[in-house]
Amino acid sequence: MSETYLSDRQLGARFGVHNLTIRRWERTDPTFPRSIKLTPGCCRWRLADILTWEAFKAKTAA
């Protein structure tokens, strides 16, 4: 099974924020998943890590 990776633009669209907000979350929110450097100049986030983070946020918000 191959892993799915998302770009900052894809995550921005997913959460309804600008892609630079995703970069800021990575720098300032210790719970936000860290990007994976796939090649020089190409960073992506694992979809599985994002889903886990979303579940954590939903659980802590309740």
PDB file of N, CA, C and O in Angstrom:
ATOM      1  N   MET A   1       0.851  -1.189   0.000  1.00  0.00           N
ATOM      2  CA  MET A   1       0.000   0.000   0.000  1.00  0.00           C
ATOM      3  C   MET A   1       0.884   1.236   0.000  1.00  0.00           C
ATOM      4  O   MET A   1       1.764   1.369   0.850  1.00  0.00           O
ATOM      5  N   SER A   2       0.660   2.135  -0.941  1.00  0.00           N
ATOM      6  CA  SER A   2       1.468   3.345  -1.014  1.00  0.00           C
ATOM      7  C   SER A   2       0.854   4.442  -0.149  1.00  0.00           C
ATOM      8  O   SER A   2      -0.355   4.490   0.081  1.00  0.00           O
ATOM      9  N   GLU A   3       1.723   5.305   0.311  1.00  0.00           N
ATOM     10  CA  GLU A   3       1.268   6.407   1.149  1.00  0.00           C
ATOM     11  C   GLU A   3       0.827   7.562   0.267  1.00  0.00           C
ATOM     12  O   GLU A   3       1.318   7.733  -0.848  1.00  0.00           O
ATOM     13  N   THR A   4      -0.108   8.351   0.783  1.00  0.00           N
ATOM     14  CA  THR A   4      -0.567   9.539   0.093  1.00  0.00           C
ATOM     15  C   THR A   4       0.052  10.755   0.764  1.00  0.00           C
ATOM     16  O   THR A   4       0.061  10.863   1.991  1.00  0.00           O
ATOM     17  N   TYR A   5       0.567  11.663  -0.046  1.00  0.00           N
ATOM     18  CA  TYR A   5       1.180  12.887   0.448  1.00  0.00           C
ATOM     19  C   TYR A   5       0.412  14.083  -0.089  1.00  0.00           C
ATOM     20  O   TYR A   5      -0.090  14.056  -1.213  1.00  0.00           O
ATOM     21  N   LEU A   6       0.323  15.136   0.719  1.00  0.00           N
ATOM     22  CA  LEU A   6      -0.385  16.347   0.330  1.00  0.00           C
ATOM     23  C   LEU A   6       0.559  17.542   0.368  1.00  0.00           C
ATOM     24  O   LEU A   6       1.443  17.613   1.222  1.00  0.00           O
ATOM     25  N   SER A   7       0.372  18.473  -0.552  1.00  0.00           N
ATOM     26  CA  SER A   7       1.157  19.699  -0.585  1.00  0.00           C
ATOM     27  C   SER A   7       0.536  20.735   0.359  1.00  0.00           C
ATOM     28  O   SER A   7      -0.566  20.542   0.874  1.00  0.00           O
ATOM     29  N   ASP A   8       1.260  21.830   0.574  1.00  0.00           N
ATOM     30  CA  ASP A   8       0.710  22.897   1.404  1.00  0.00           C
ATOM     31  C   ASP A   8      -0.529  23.510   0.751  1.00  0.00           C
ATOM     32  O   ASP A   8      -1.451  23.930   1.451  1.00  0.00           O
ATOM     33  N   ARG A   9      -0.560  23.564  -0.562  1.00  0.00           N
ATOM     34  CA  ARG A   9      -1.744  24.085  -1.261  1.00  0.00           C
ATOM     35  C   ARG A   9      -2.947  23.152  -1.082  1.00  0.00           C
ATOM     36  O   ARG A   9      -4.071  23.611  -0.882  1.00  0.00           O
ATOM     37  N   GLN A  10      -2.703  21.857  -1.155  1.00  0.00           N
ATOM     38  CA  GLN A  10      -3.796  20.901  -0.949  1.00  0.00           C
ATOM     39  C   GLN A  10      -4.320  20.981   0.477  1.00  0.00           C
ATOM     40  O   GLN A  10      -5.529  20.919   0.701  1.00  0.00           O
ATOM     41  N   LEU A  11      -3.413  21.118   1.445  1.00  0.00           N
ATOM     42  CA  LEU A  11      -3.856  21.249   2.840  1.00  0.00           C
ATOM     43  C   LEU A  11      -4.589  22.559   3.055  1.00  0.00           C
ATOM     44  O   LEU A  11      -5.583  22.600   3.779  1.00  0.00           O
ATOM     45  N   GLY A  12      -4.113  23.624   2.440  1.00  0.00           N
ATOM     46  CA  GLY A  12      -4.800  24.904   2.535  1.00  0.00           C
ATOM     47  C   GLY A  12      -6.231  24.802   2.024  1.00  0.00           C
ATOM     48  O   GLY A  12      -7.157  25.324   2.644  1.00  0.00           O
ATOM     49  N   ALA A  13      -6.405  24.131   0.898  1.00  0.00           N
ATOM     50  CA  ALA A  13      -7.749  23.934   0.345  1.00  0.00           C
ATOM     51  C   ALA A  13      -8.588  23.062   1.274  1.00  0.00           C
ATOM     52  O   ALA A  13      -9.782  23.308   1.447  1.00  0.00           O
ATOM     53  N   ARG A  14      -7.984  22.066   1.860  1.00  0.00           N
ATOM     54  CA  ARG A  14      -8.695  21.154   2.775  1.00  0.00           C
ATOM     55  C   ARG A  14      -9.245  21.898   3.990  1.00  0.00           C
ATOM     56  O   ARG A  14     -10.365  21.646   4.434  1.00  0.00           O
ATOM     57  N   PHE A  15      -8.429  22.827   4.523  1.00  0.00           N
ATOM     58  CA  PHE A  15      -8.824  23.540   5.741  1.00  0.00           C
ATOM     59  C   PHE A  15      -9.372  24.939   5.477  1.00  0.00           C
ATOM     60  O   PHE A  15      -9.754  25.638   6.416  1.00  0.00           O
ATOM     61  N   GLY A  16      -9.416  25.349   4.229  1.00  0.00           N
ATOM     62  CA  GLY A  16      -9.960  26.664   3.889  1.00  0.00           C
ATOM     63  C   GLY A  16      -9.068  27.810   4.337  1.00  0.00           C
ATOM     64  O   GLY A  16      -9.557  28.861   4.750  1.00  0.00           O
ATOM     65  N   VAL A  17      -7.750  27.604   4.255  1.00  0.00           N
ATOM     66  CA  VAL A  17      -6.791  28.642   4.632  1.00  0.00           C
ATOM     67  C   VAL A  17      -5.754  28.784   3.522  1.00  0.00           C
ATOM     68  O   VAL A  17      -5.666  27.943   2.627  1.00  0.00           O
ATOM     69  N   HIS A  18      -4.981  29.847   3.591  1.00  0.00           N
ATOM     70  CA  HIS A  18      -3.902  30.058   2.622  1.00  0.00           C
ATOM     71  C   HIS A  18      -2.796  29.045   2.876  1.00  0.00           C
ATOM     72  O   HIS A  18      -2.600  28.603   4.008  1.00  0.00           O
ATOM     73  N   ASN A  19      -2.075  28.679   1.827  1.00  0.00           N
ATOM     74  CA  ASN A  19      -1.013  27.690   1.992  1.00  0.00           C
ATOM     75  C   ASN A  19       0.091  28.166   2.937  1.00  0.00           C
ATOM     76  O   ASN A  19       0.751  27.336   3.562  1.00  0.00           O
ATOM     77  N   LEU A  20       0.308  29.463   3.059  1.00  0.00           N
ATOM     78  CA  LEU A  20       1.301  29.958   4.009  1.00  0.00           C
ATOM     79  C   LEU A  20       0.856  29.745   5.453  1.00  0.00           C
ATOM     80  O   LEU A  20       1.692  29.657   6.353  1.00  0.00           O
ATOM     81  N   THR A  21      -0.439  29.662   5.677  1.00  0.00           N
ATOM     82  CA  THR A  21      -0.947  29.350   7.016  1.00  0.00           C
ATOM     83  C   THR A  21      -0.518  27.951   7.425  1.00  0.00           C
ATOM     84  O   THR A  21      -0.201  27.711   8.591  1.00  0.00           O
ATOM     85  N   ILE A  22      -0.506  27.037   6.482  1.00  0.00           N
ATOM     86  CA  ILE A  22      -0.049  25.666   6.768  1.00  0.00           C
ATOM     87  C   ILE A  22       1.400  25.703   7.234  1.00  0.00           C
ATOM     88  O   ILE A  22       1.756  25.024   8.197  1.00  0.00           O
ATOM     89  N   ARG A  23       2.232  26.478   6.572  1.00  0.00           N
ATOM     90  CA  ARG A  23       3.639  26.611   6.968  1.00  0.00           C
ATOM     91  C   ARG A  23       3.758  27.227   8.365  1.00  0.00           C
ATOM     92  O   ARG A  23       4.597  26.815   9.166  1.00  0.00           O
ATOM     93  N   ARG A  24       2.909  28.216   8.643  1.00  0.00           N
ATOM     94  CA  ARG A  24       2.925  28.850   9.969  1.00  0.00           C
ATOM     95  C   ARG A  24       2.493  27.859  11.038  1.00  0.00           C
ATOM     96  O   ARG A  24       3.099  27.806  12.108  1.00  0.00           O
ATOM     97  N   TRP A  25       1.451  27.068  10.767  1.00  0.00           N
ATOM     98  CA  TRP A  25       1.018  26.044  11.732  1.00  0.00           C
ATOM     99  C   TRP A  25       2.154  25.079  12.029  1.00  0.00           C
ATOM    100  O   TRP A  25       2.347  24.668  13.173  1.00  0.00           O
ATOM    101  N   GLU A  26       2.908  24.717  10.990  1.00  0.00           N
ATOM    102  CA  GLU A  26       4.018  23.786  11.191  1.00  0.00           C
ATOM    103  C   GLU A  26       5.070  24.390  12.127  1.00  0.00           C
ATOM    104  O   GLU A  26       5.655  23.687  12.951  1.00  0.00           O
ATOM    105  N   ARG A  27       5.302  25.701  11.990  1.00  0.00           N
ATOM    106  CA  ARG A  27       6.300  26.366  12.836  1.00  0.00           C
ATOM    107  C   ARG A  27       5.811  26.629  14.252  1.00  0.00           C
ATOM    108  O   ARG A  27       6.604  26.570  15.192  1.00  0.00           O
ATOM    109  N   THR A  28       4.519  26.918  14.428  1.00  0.00           N
ATOM    110  CA  THR A  28       4.030  27.412  15.721  1.00  0.00           C
ATOM    111  C   THR A  28       3.193  26.424  16.523  1.00  0.00           C
ATOM    112  O   THR A  28       3.098  26.561  17.743  1.00  0.00           O
ATOM    113  N   ASP A  29       2.588  25.439  15.880  1.00  0.00           N
ATOM    114  CA  ASP A  29       1.732  24.480  16.586  1.00  0.00           C
ATOM    115  C   ASP A  29       2.500  23.168  16.780  1.00  0.00           C
ATOM    116  O   ASP A  29       2.733  22.438  15.817  1.00  0.00           O
ATOM    117  N   PRO A  30       2.889  22.872  18.011  1.00  0.00           N
ATOM    118  CA  PRO A  30       3.668  21.646  18.229  1.00  0.00           C
ATOM    119  C   PRO A  30       2.908  20.358  17.915  1.00  0.00           C
ATOM    120  O   PRO A  30       3.526  19.303  17.766  1.00  0.00           O
ATOM    121  N   THR A  31       1.581  20.424  17.812  1.00  0.00           N
ATOM    122  CA  THR A  31       0.808  19.219  17.512  1.00  0.00           C
ATOM    123  C   THR A  31       0.644  18.997  16.006  1.00  0.00           C
ATOM    124  O   THR A  31       0.282  17.900  15.581  1.00  0.00           O
ATOM    125  N   PHE A  32       0.906  20.022  15.204  1.00  0.00           N
ATOM    126  CA  PHE A  32       0.718  19.901  13.755  1.00  0.00           C
ATOM    127  C   PHE A  32       1.812  19.016  13.172  1.00  0.00           C
ATOM    128  O   PHE A  32       2.984  19.175  13.516  1.00  0.00           O
ATOM    129  N   PRO A  33       1.443  18.084  12.290  1.00  0.00           N
ATOM    130  CA  PRO A  33       2.438  17.176  11.707  1.00  0.00           C
ATOM    131  C   PRO A  33       3.551  17.924  10.968  1.00  0.00           C
ATOM    132  O   PRO A  33       3.320  18.976  10.372  1.00  0.00           O
ATOM    133  N   ARG A  34       4.725  17.376  11.020  1.00  0.00           N
ATOM    134  CA  ARG A  34       5.872  17.932  10.312  1.00  0.00           C
ATOM    135  C   ARG A  34       5.885  17.418   8.880  1.00  0.00           C
ATOM    136  O   ARG A  34       5.517  16.276   8.604  1.00  0.00           O
ATOM    137  N   SER A  35       6.316  18.289   7.981  1.00  0.00           N
ATOM    138  CA  SER A  35       6.406  17.897   6.580  1.00  0.00           C
ATOM    139  C   SER A  35       7.569  16.937   6.374  1.00  0.00           C
ATOM    140  O   SER A  35       8.501  16.869   7.174  1.00  0.00           O
ATOM    141  N   ILE A  36       7.482  16.211   5.293  1.00  0.00           N
ATOM    142  CA  ILE A  36       8.509  15.250   4.900  1.00  0.00           C
ATOM    143  C   ILE A  36       9.184  15.807   3.648  1.00  0.00           C
ATOM    144  O   ILE A  36       8.505  16.144   2.678  1.00  0.00           O
ATOM    145  N   LYS A  37      10.493  15.902   3.662  1.00  0.00           N
ATOM    146  CA  LYS A  37      11.215  16.371   2.477  1.00  0.00           C
ATOM    147  C   LYS A  37      11.423  15.174   1.549  1.00  0.00           C
ATOM    148  O   LYS A  37      12.222  14.283   1.837  1.00  0.00           O
ATOM    149  N   LEU A  38      10.699  15.167   0.440  1.00  0.00           N
ATOM    150  CA  LEU A  38      10.773  14.053  -0.506  1.00  0.00           C
ATOM    151  C   LEU A  38      11.962  14.202  -1.447  1.00  0.00           C
ATOM    152  O   LEU A  38      12.665  13.233  -1.733  1.00  0.00           O
ATOM    153  N   THR A  39      12.177  15.418  -1.921  1.00  0.00           N
ATOM    154  CA  THR A  39      13.328  15.748  -2.764  1.00  0.00           C
ATOM    155  C   THR A  39      13.724  17.180  -2.416  1.00  0.00           C
ATOM    156  O   THR A  39      12.960  17.874  -1.746  1.00  0.00           O
ATOM    157  N   PRO A  40      14.890  17.638  -2.850  1.00  0.00           N
ATOM    158  CA  PRO A  40      15.231  19.051  -2.593  1.00  0.00           C
ATOM    159  C   PRO A  40      14.151  19.969  -3.164  1.00  0.00           C
ATOM    160  O   PRO A  40      13.831  19.899  -4.350  1.00  0.00           O
ATOM    161  N   GLY A  41      13.604  20.811  -2.329  1.00  0.00           N
ATOM    162  CA  GLY A  41      12.566  21.741  -2.764  1.00  0.00           C
ATOM    163  C   GLY A  41      11.168  21.161  -2.803  1.00  0.00           C
ATOM    164  O   GLY A  41      10.251  21.832  -3.275  1.00  0.00           O
ATOM    165  N   CYS A  42      10.964  19.938  -2.327  1.00  0.00           N
ATOM    166  CA  CYS A  42       9.645  19.295  -2.363  1.00  0.00           C
ATOM    167  C   CYS A  42       9.309  18.714  -0.992  1.00  0.00           C
ATOM    168  O   CYS A  42       9.799  17.648  -0.618  1.00  0.00           O
ATOM    169  N   CYS A  43       8.474  19.427  -0.258  1.00  0.00           N
ATOM    170  CA  CYS A  43       8.015  18.963   1.054  1.00  0.00           C
ATOM    171  C   CYS A  43       6.536  18.638   0.966  1.00  0.00           C
ATOM    172  O   CYS A  43       5.763  19.363   0.340  1.00  0.00           O
ATOM    173  N   ARG A  44       6.155  17.546   1.596  1.00  0.00           N
ATOM    174  CA  ARG A  44       4.756  17.120   1.627  1.00  0.00           C
ATOM    175  C   ARG A  44       4.414  16.595   3.019  1.00  0.00           C
ATOM    176  O   ARG A  44       5.297  16.280   3.818  1.00  0.00           O
ATOM    177  N   TRP A  45       3.119  16.510   3.287  1.00  0.00           N
ATOM    178  CA  TRP A  45       2.632  15.960   4.550  1.00  0.00           C
ATOM    179  C   TRP A  45       1.955  14.639   4.266  1.00  0.00           C
ATOM    180  O   TRP A  45       1.234  14.506   3.278  1.00  0.00           O
ATOM    181  N   ARG A  46       2.181  13.661   5.127  1.00  0.00           N
ATOM    182  CA  ARG A  46       1.501  12.366   4.987  1.00  0.00           C
ATOM    183  C   ARG A  46       0.029  12.551   5.340  1.00  0.00           C
ATOM    184  O   ARG A  46      -0.305  13.148   6.363  1.00  0.00           O
ATOM    185  N   LEU A  47      -0.842  12.034   4.487  1.00  0.00           N
ATOM    186  CA  LEU A  47      -2.278  12.112   4.745  1.00  0.00           C
ATOM    187  C   LEU A  47      -2.618  11.426   6.059  1.00  0.00           C
ATOM    188  O   LEU A  47      -3.458  11.920   6.811  1.00  0.00           O
ATOM    189  N   ALA A  48      -1.982  10.298   6.349  1.00  0.00           N
ATOM    190  CA  ALA A  48      -2.261   9.580   7.602  1.00  0.00           C
ATOM    191  C   ALA A  48      -1.948  10.456   8.816  1.00  0.00           C
ATOM    192  O   ALA A  48      -2.688  10.431   9.799  1.00  0.00           O
ATOM    193  N   ASP A  49      -0.858  11.232   8.761  1.00  0.00           N
ATOM    194  CA  ASP A  49      -0.505  12.131   9.868  1.00  0.00           C
ATOM    195  C   ASP A  49      -1.540  13.245  10.019  1.00  0.00           C
ATOM    196  O   ASP A  49      -1.896  13.628  11.133  1.00  0.00           O
ATOM    197  N   ILE A  50      -2.016  13.758   8.890  1.00  0.00           N
ATOM    198  CA  ILE A  50      -3.034  14.822   8.926  1.00  0.00           C
ATOM    199  C   ILE A  50      -4.339  14.288   9.505  1.00  0.00           C
ATOM    200  O   ILE A  50      -4.976  14.971  10.307  1.00  0.00           O
ATOM    201  N   LEU A  51      -4.750  13.086   9.117  1.00  0.00           N
ATOM    202  CA  LEU A  51      -5.981  12.497   9.646  1.00  0.00           C
ATOM    203  C   LEU A  51      -5.876  12.278  11.159  1.00  0.00           C
ATOM    204  O   LEU A  51      -6.836  12.514  11.893  1.00  0.00           O
ATOM    205  N   THR A  52      -4.720  11.831  11.613  1.00  0.00           N
ATOM    206  CA  THR A  52      -4.498  11.646  13.050  1.00  0.00           C
ATOM    207  C   THR A  52      -4.587  12.981  13.777  1.00  0.00           C
ATOM    208  O   THR A  52      -5.201  13.067  14.840  1.00  0.00           O
ATOM    209  N   TRP A  53      -3.981  14.023  13.215  1.00  0.00           N
ATOM    210  CA  TRP A  53      -4.018  15.365  13.805  1.00  0.00           C
ATOM    211  C   TRP A  53      -5.457  15.897  13.858  1.00  0.00           C
ATOM    212  O   TRP A  53      -5.862  16.489  14.858  1.00  0.00           O
ATOM    213  N   GLU A  54      -6.224  15.687  12.785  1.00  0.00           N
ATOM    214  CA  GLU A  54      -7.625  16.126  12.761  1.00  0.00           C
ATOM    215  C   GLU A  54      -8.420  15.422  13.856  1.00  0.00           C
ATOM    216  O   GLU A  54      -9.230  16.058  14.530  1.00  0.00           O
ATOM    217  N   ALA A  55      -8.207  14.138  14.040  1.00  0.00           N
ATOM    218  CA  ALA A  55      -8.926  13.389  15.081  1.00  0.00           C
ATOM    219  C   ALA A  55      -8.528  13.897  16.464  1.00  0.00           C
ATOM    220  O   ALA A  55      -9.376  14.024  17.348  1.00  0.00           O
ATOM    221  N   PHE A  56      -7.240  14.187  16.653  1.00  0.00           N
ATOM    222  CA  PHE A  56      -6.770  14.734  17.929  1.00  0.00           C
ATOM    223  C   PHE A  56      -7.419  16.083  18.199  1.00  0.00           C
ATOM    224  O   PHE A  56      -7.879  16.333  19.313  1.00  0.00           O
ATOM    225  N   LYS A  57      -7.464  16.959  17.194  1.00  0.00           N
ATOM    226  CA  LYS A  57      -8.080  18.291  17.352  1.00  0.00           C
ATOM    227  C   LYS A  57      -9.574  18.155  17.670  1.00  0.00           C
ATOM    228  O   LYS A  57     -10.095  18.887  18.512  1.00  0.00           O
ATOM    229  N   ALA A  58     -10.256  17.235  17.011  1.00  0.00           N
ATOM    230  CA  ALA A  58     -11.689  17.047  17.244  1.00  0.00           C
ATOM    231  C   ALA A  58     -11.930  16.534  18.669  1.00  0.00           C
ATOM    232  O   ALA A  58     -12.882  16.942  19.335  1.00  0.00           O
ATOM    233  N   LYS A  59     -11.062  15.645  19.117  1.00  0.00           N
ATOM    234  CA  LYS A  59     -11.206  15.084  20.468  1.00  0.00           C
ATOM    235  C   LYS A  59     -10.938  16.131  21.532  1.00  0.00           C
ATOM    236  O   LYS A  59     -11.648  16.172  22.537  1.00  0.00           O
ATOM    237  N   THR A  60      -9.936  16.979  21.342  1.00  0.00           N
ATOM    238  CA  THR A  60      -9.592  17.985  22.343  1.00  0.00           C
ATOM    239  C   THR A  60     -10.561  19.172  22.309  1.00  0.00           C
ATOM    240  O   THR A  60     -10.660  19.908  23.291  1.00  0.00           O
ATOM    241  N   ALA A  61     -11.265  19.366  21.214  1.00  0.00           N
ATOM    242  CA  ALA A  61     -12.224  20.464  21.106  1.00  0.00           C
ATOM    243  C   ALA A  61     -13.537  20.126  21.813  1.00  0.00           C
ATOM    244  O   ALA A  61     -14.297  21.021  22.182  1.00  0.00           O
ATOM    245  N   ALA A  62     -13.793  18.851  21.995  1.00  0.00           N
ATOM    246  CA  ALA A  62     -15.080  18.425  22.579  1.00  0.00           C
ATOM    247  C   ALA A  62     -15.115  18.614  24.078  1.00  0.00           C
ATOM    248  O   ALA A  62     -16.122  18.306  24.716  1.00  0.00           O
TER     249      ALA A  62
END
